[in-house]
């Protein structure tokens, strides 16, 4: 993933695509920050799974910002955030659709032996381990509650 990001930065520089280049550099900086934090904690550089989680977090931040800009009547800033989301999502693993998400949740519930809402943490941990960067865990938690409750 790092190699692809580096190649894309070079391509954006050569092509003069300043908006894309800016977003790609933000992504590189976030990954480098994670690497530094891992080094401080005695861990290895961020894995592709960690990078996928980081990118999902970046998308979520930009979605929240775009909504805030829309609410504040600043459509040009909201559009910029949405453009960044498109670039970031290009590097993320394929997102699970509603049916796939529900099937994954049902499998995780069966696998962990979850019986009620109090076991929700076990189910979320299992899902995060298997589907990092592929699932919106905010939406998944609502589905889990519905299935366990």
C-alpha positions as CSV (number, residue, x, y, z in Angstrom):
1,X,0.0,0.0,0.0
2,X,2.9,2.4,0.8
3,X,4.5,1.7,-2.6
4,X,1.2,2.4,-4.4
5,X,0.8,5.7,-2.4
6,X,4.3,6.7,-3.3
7,X,3.8,6.0,-7.0
8,X,0.5,7.9,-7.0
9,X,2.3,10.9,-5.4
10,X,4.8,10.9,-8.2
11,X,2.1,10.6,-10.8
12,X,0.1,13.5,-9.3
13,X,3.2,15.6,-9.3
14,X,4.0,14.9,-12.9
15,X,0.4,15.4,-13.9
16,X,0.1,18.7,-12.0
17,X,-3.0,17.5,-10.0
18,X,-2.6,19.7,-7.0
19,X,-5.8,18.7,-5.2
20,X,-5.0,15.0,-5.4
21,X,-1.4,15.5,-4.5
22,X,-2.4,17.5,-1.4
23,X,-4.6,14.6,-0.2
24,X,-2.0,12.0,-1.0
25,X,0.5,13.9,1.1
26,X,-1.9,14.2,4.0
27,X,-2.3,10.4,3.8
28,X,1.5,9.9,3.8
29,X,1.8,12.2,6.8
30,X,-0.8,10.3,8.7
31,X,0.9,7.0,8.0
32,X,4.3,8.5,9.0
33,X,2.7,9.7,12.3
34,X,1.4,6.2,13.0
35,X,4.8,4.7,12.3
36,X,6.4,7.2,14.7
37,X,3.8,6.4,17.4
38,X,4.4,2.7,16.9
39,X,8.1,3.1,17.1
40,X,7.7,4.9,20.5
41,X,5.6,2.0,21.7
42,X,8.2,-0.5,20.5
43,X,6.1,-1.8,17.6
44,X,6.9,-2.3,13.9
45,X,5.9,0.2,11.2
46,X,2.1,0.3,10.5
47,X,0.8,-2.7,8.7
48,X,-1.6,-2.6,5.8
49,X,-4.5,-3.4,8.2
50,X,-3.5,-0.4,10.4
51,X,-3.2,1.8,7.4
52,X,-6.7,0.7,6.2
53,X,-8.1,1.6,9.7
54,X,-6.3,4.9,9.6
55,X,-7.7,5.7,6.1
56,X,-11.2,4.7,7.3
57,X,-10.8,7.2,10.2
58,X,-9.7,9.9,7.7
59,X,-12.8,9.3,5.6
60,X,-15.0,9.5,8.7
61,X,-13.4,12.8,9.7
62,X,-13.9,14.3,6.3
63,X,-17.6,13.1,6.2
64,X,-18.2,14.8,9.5
65,X,-16.4,18.0,8.2
66,X,-18.4,18.0,5.0
67,X,-21.7,17.7,7.0
68,X,-20.6,20.6,9.2
69,X,-19.7,22.7,6.2
70,X,-23.1,21.9,4.6
71,X,-24.8,22.9,7.8
72,X,-22.8,26.1,7.9
73,X,-23.7,27.0,4.4
74,X,-20.2,26.5,3.0
75,X,-20.7,24.2,0.0
76,X,-17.3,24.9,-1.5
77,X,-15.5,23.6,1.6
78,X,-17.9,20.6,1.8
79,X,-17.1,19.8,-1.9
80,X,-13.3,19.9,-1.1
81,X,-13.8,17.4,1.8
82,X,-15.8,15.1,-0.5
83,X,-13.1,15.3,-3.2
84,X,-10.5,14.2,-0.5
85,X,-12.8,11.3,0.5
86,X,-12.8,10.0,-3.1
87,X,-9.0,10.0,-3.2
88,X,-8.7,8.3,0.2
89,X,-11.3,5.6,-0.7
90,X,-9.3,4.8,-3.8
91,X,-6.7,3.2,-1.4
92,X,-9.1,1.4,0.9
93,X,-10.1,-2.2,0.6
94,X,-13.6,-2.8,-0.9
95,X,-16.3,-1.8,1.5
96,X,-18.8,-4.5,2.5
97,X,-22.4,-3.8,1.4
98,X,-25.4,-4.0,3.7
99,X,-26.0,-7.8,3.1
100,X,-22.3,-8.7,3.4
101,X,-22.1,-6.6,6.6
102,X,-25.1,-8.4,8.2
103,X,-23.7,-11.8,7.2
104,X,-20.4,-11.0,8.7
105,X,-22.1,-9.8,11.9
106,X,-24.2,-13.0,12.2
107,X,-21.0,-15.1,11.6
108,X,-19.1,-13.1,14.3
109,X,-22.0,-13.5,16.8
110,X,-22.1,-17.3,16.2
111,X,-18.3,-17.5,16.4
112,X,-18.0,-15.6,19.7
113,X,-21.1,-17.2,21.2
114,X,-22.6,-13.8,22.0
115,X,-25.9,-14.1,23.8
116,X,-26.9,-10.5,24.6
117,X,-26.0,-6.9,24.3
118,X,-23.4,-7.3,27.1
119,X,-21.4,-9.5,24.6
120,X,-21.3,-6.7,22.0
121,X,-17.6,-5.9,22.7
122,X,-16.6,-9.5,21.8
123,X,-18.4,-9.3,18.5
124,X,-17.0,-5.8,17.7
125,X,-13.4,-7.1,18.5
126,X,-13.9,-10.1,16.2
127,X,-15.2,-7.9,13.4
128,X,-12.4,-5.3,13.8
129,X,-9.9,-8.1,13.5
130,X,-11.3,-9.6,10.3
131,X,-12.8,-6.6,8.5
132,X,-10.5,-3.6,9.4
133,X,-11.1,-0.9,6.8
134,X,-13.9,-2.8,5.1
135,X,-16.8,-2.1,7.4
136,X,-18.4,1.0,8.9
137,X,-18.2,0.0,12.6
138,X,-20.6,2.8,13.6
139,X,-23.4,1.3,11.5
140,X,-22.3,-2.2,12.4
141,X,-22.8,-1.5,16.1
142,X,-26.4,-0.6,15.5
143,X,-26.9,-3.8,13.6
144,X,-25.2,-5.8,16.3
145,X,-27.5,-4.3,19.0
146,X,-30.5,-5.1,16.9
147,X,-29.4,-8.7,16.5
148,X,-28.4,-9.2,20.1
149,X,-31.2,-7.2,21.7
